Amino acid sequence: MSRALVVRGGWAGHAPVESTDLFVPFLRDAGFDVRVAESLDAYADAAAMAATDLVVQCWTMGEISTEQLAGLTAAVRAGTGFGGWHGGIVDAFRSSSDYLHLVGGQFATHPSRPAEQCVPGAQENNYLRHRVEIVPERADHPIVAGLTDFELETEQYWVLTDGYSDVLATTNHPARPDQPWRRPVTCPAVWTREWGAGRVFVATPGHQPDVLADPNVRTIVERGLLWAAR
């Protein structure tokens, strides 16, 4: 039986327990023995990590120790899959350059609505209607095969990335008179990454469980986790 490790915690605003609980039954139905950890110390257990076929991480911000990161990266390089969504994977451990190198992307911002549309203190101020576009040249990839472009109203991540990843879907940040950038910027929204013998999967949508329940997002995450698994 394949083994999956779900590591969850960090900033509570991304509902790490509720969000990961959406996918635990799916993983079990797919044949995984699922273990849930609410401490990053799970990464430092070399024997357990070597026997793990997939790590699903939902841990926004926080810090990771040298030993914990070494355990995670060694496992991925040896073939353990690593996947996640939104801030749980691309806004984790901001001060760790080695972690960012592994993931291939770092959250920079999620632009907010124009000031005149904002309600003081409302989380919805950061929700923008935006489109996630499948990269035509990658439309046959098993993670996005059969899917078409779709729209969401939620946080739209602007991420800093490199050219090593295989980008499967993108999102466009238009130029706006209330923002400092002067031309549209396209950012990856879904990508994969080969790392040693392991695979990395990232989807930037997933701010809250309701976004993860969107049929397009859920399909991408479920397929992405299976693709990443050893």
C-alpha positions in Angstrom: 0.0 0.0 0.0 1.2 3.5 -0.8 1.8 5.9 2.1 0.8 9.5 2.2 1.8 12.1 4.9 -0.4 15.1 5.4 1.5 17.9 7.2 -0.8 20.8 8.3 -0.5 23.8 10.5 0.9 27.3 10.4 -1.4 30.4 9.9 -5.0 29.4 10.7 -6.5 31.7 8.1 -6.0 29.1 5.4 -8.0 26.5 7.4 -5.3 23.8 7.2 -7.4 21.2 9.0 -10.6 21.7 7.1 -8.8 22.1 3.8 -6.7 18.9 4.1 -9.7 17.0 5.4 -11.3 17.5 2.0 -8.6 15.3 0.4 -7.9 12.6 3.0 -10.9 10.4 2.0 -9.9 10.8 -1.7 -6.3 9.6 -0.9 -7.6 6.7 1.1 -9.9 5.7 -1.7 -7.0 5.9 -4.1 -5.2 3.3 -2.0 -3.0 5.4 0.3 -2.4 4.7 4.0 -2.8 8.3 5.2 -0.9 9.7 8.2 -1.7 13.2 9.5 1.0 15.3 11.3 0.5 18.7 12.9 4.2 19.2 13.5 7.0 19.7 11.1 9.1 17.3 13.1 7.5 14.6 10.9 10.0 15.7 8.2 13.0 14.9 10.4 12.1 11.2 10.8 14.3 9.8 8.0 12.9 6.3 8.2 9.3 7.4 8.0 10.0 9.8 5.2 11.8 7.2 3.1 8.8 5.0 3.3 6.4 7.9 2.3 5.3 8.1 -1.3 3.5 11.4 -1.1 3.7 14.5 1.2 0.7 16.8 1.1 1.6 20.1 2.9 -0.7 22.8 4.1 1.5 25.0 6.3 1.3 28.8 5.7 4.2 31.0 6.8 6.1 29.7 9.9 9.7 28.6 10.1 11.3 25.2 9.3 14.4 24.0 11.0 17.6 22.9 9.2 16.9 19.3 10.3 13.2 19.4 9.2 14.0 20.9 5.8 16.9 18.4 5.2 14.5 15.5 5.9 11.9 16.9 3.4 14.3 17.7 0.6 16.2 14.4 1.0 13.0 12.4 0.7 11.8 14.3 -2.4 15.2 13.9 -4.1 14.9 10.1 -3.3 11.5 9.9 -4.9 8.8 11.0 -2.4 6.2 13.2 -4.1 5.5 16.7 -2.6 2.3 18.7 -3.3 0.0 21.3 -2.1 -2.0 24.4 -2.8 -2.1 28.2 -2.2 -0.2 29.6 0.8 0.2 26.1 2.3 3.0 25.4 -0.2 4.0 28.7 -1.8 3.8 30.9 1.2 5.5 28.6 3.6 8.9 29.2 5.3 9.6 32.6 3.6 13.1 32.8 5.1 14.2 29.5 3.7 15.8 29.9 0.3 16.4 26.1 0.0 12.7 25.5 0.5 11.8 28.1 -2.1 14.3 26.4 -4.5 12.5 23.1 -4.0 9.0 24.5 -4.6 9.9 26.8 -7.4 7.7 29.7 -6.5 7.1 32.2 -3.7 3.9 34.2 -2.9 4.5 37.9 -3.4 1.0 39.4 -3.1 -2.7 39.0 -3.8 -3.9 42.3 -5.2 -7.0 43.7 -3.5 -10.0 45.4 -4.9 -10.0 49.1 -5.6 -10.3 51.1 -2.4 -13.7 52.4 -3.2 -15.0 48.8 -3.4 -13.4 47.7 -0.1 -15.2 47.3 3.3 -12.8 48.0 6.2 -11.4 44.8 7.6 -13.3 42.5 5.2 -11.4 39.4 4.0 -13.4 39.7 0.7 -11.4 42.9 -0.1 -8.8 40.5 -1.4 -11.2 38.5 -3.6 -10.9 39.3 -7.3 -12.8 37.7 -10.2 -10.1 36.2 -12.3 -9.5 33.6 -14.9 -7.2 30.5 -14.7 -6.1 29.6 -18.2 -4.8 26.2 -19.2 -1.5 26.5 -21.2 -2.4 25.3 -24.7 0.8 23.4 -25.2 0.3 21.5 -21.9 -3.4 20.8 -22.3 -2.7 17.1 -22.7 -0.9 16.8 -19.3 -2.7 14.4 -17.1 -3.3 17.0 -14.4 -5.3 19.3 -16.7 -6.3 17.1 -19.6 -9.9 17.7 -20.6 -10.2 20.9 -18.6 -10.9 24.4 -20.0 -10.2 27.8 -18.7 -12.3 28.7 -15.7 -13.0 31.7 -13.4 -12.8 32.1 -9.7 -13.6 34.9 -7.2 -11.0 34.5 -4.5 -7.4 35.6 -3.8 -5.4 35.8 -7.1 -1.8 35.0 -6.3 1.1 36.9 -7.8 4.0 34.5 -7.4 7.7 34.9 -8.1 8.9 31.9 -10.0 11.8 30.5 -12.1 12.0 28.9 -15.6 12.6 25.3 -14.4 9.0 24.4 -13.6 6.5 22.9 -16.1 3.7 25.5 -16.1 0.2 24.0 -16.8 -2.0 27.0 -16.1 -1.6 30.7 -15.7 -3.5 33.7 -14.4 -3.2 37.3 -15.6 -3.0 40.4 -13.4 -4.2 43.4 -15.5 -2.7 46.8 -15.2 -4.9 49.0 -13.1 -4.7 52.8 -12.4 -4.8 52.1 -8.6 -1.8 49.8 -8.7 1.9 50.5 -9.4 2.5 48.0 -12.2 2.1 49.5 -15.6 1.4 46.5 -17.8 -0.4 43.1 -17.4 1.6 40.4 -15.7 1.0 36.7 -16.2 1.9 34.4 -13.3 1.8 30.6 -13.1 -1.2 29.2 -11.3 -0.5 25.4 -11.6 2.9 23.9 -12.1 5.0 20.8 -11.6 8.7 20.3 -10.9 11.0 17.3 -11.2 13.4 17.3 -8.2 15.9 14.4 -8.2 13.8 11.3 -8.4 10.8 13.1 -6.9 8.0 15.2 -8.3 6.6 18.5 -7.0 3.0 19.7 -7.7 1.7 23.3 -6.9 -1.7 24.9 -7.4 -2.1 28.5 -6.3 -5.9 28.5 -5.9 -7.2 27.2 -2.6 -7.5 30.1 -0.1 -10.4 28.4 1.7 -12.3 25.1 1.5 -15.0 26.6 -0.7 -12.4 27.3 -3.4 -10.9 23.8 -3.1 -14.5 22.5 -3.6 -14.7 24.2 -7.0 -14.9 21.3 -9.4 -12.0 22.6 -11.5 -9.7 23.3 -8.6 -10.6 20.0 -6.8 -9.9 18.0 -10.0 -6.5 19.7 -10.5 -5.5 19.1 -6.9 -6.6 15.5 -6.8 -4.9 14.7 -10.1 -1.8 16.7 -9.1 -1.4 14.8 -5.8 -1.6 11.5 -7.6 0.8 12.6 -10.3 3.4 13.7 -7.7 3.2 10.5 -5.7 5.9 7.9 -6.1 
